[in-house]
Structures are given as C-alpha cells and as structure tokens.
C-alpha cells in the first residue's frame, strides 16, 4: 500500500470534503508521541508531526515508526481510516 514511501501523510479532509474537527486535531494527534524538552517546550517526535500541505492541516508519519512502535503505527492508520 505504502511501499517505498518514506512517510505517510494524513490529510485533514474527510471523504465528504469536510475539514477535520477540532481545528487542532493534527497537533493533538501528534502530541501522542511528543515530549517536553529540558527548556519546557513541546517537542514533536521525528516520526509523527503536524504539517501544512496545500493549506490543509496534515500529520506526517515516518514509516520508521512501523518498526519502532507497531502499536502506535497501527493506531494511526486506523485513525485515518475511521474518521
């Protein structure tokens, strides 16, 4: 399905063309693998981060996450299919 792609991008648009809600969904989803840095700022994981693509909020999932945390990877793919 995603053979050879370095990352998978979940776009914040439903099959009906509606925008995902709430508006900070990408940050919330990416927060599941984030940590607070020593200086108190939120650091997103290099394997899961919010991005903007073509004016649409998205989440980029590095394919390496599948090897490092299969449960998180599976959850994210299920999230993308269920909303």
Residue pairs with C-beta under 8 A, 6 or more apart in sequence:
2 8
2 63
5 63
6 62
6 63
7 60
7 61
7 62
7 63
8 60
8 61
8 63
8 76
8 77
8 80
9 51
9 53
9 58
9 59
9 60
9 61
10 29
10 58
10 59
10 61
10 76
10 79
10 80
11 53
11 56
11 58
12 19
12 20
12 25
12 26
12 56
12 57
12 58
13 19
13 20
13 56
14 20
14 83
19 56
19 57
20 26
20 57
20 83
22 28
23 57
25 57
26 50
26 51
26 57
26 58
26 59
27 50
29 48
29 50
29 59
29 76
29 79
30 44
30 45
30 48
30 49
30 50
30 59
31 42
31 44
32 48
32 72
33 44
33 45
33 47
33 48
33 69
33 72
34 42
34 43
34 44
34 45
35 42
35 43
35 45
36 42
36 43
37 43
44 50
46 62
47 61
47 62
47 64
47 65
47 68
47 69
48 59
48 60
48 61
48 62
48 65
48 72
48 76
49 59
49 60
50 57
50 58
50 59
50 60
51 58
51 59
51 60
52 58
59 76
61 73
61 76
65 72
65 73
65 76
66 73
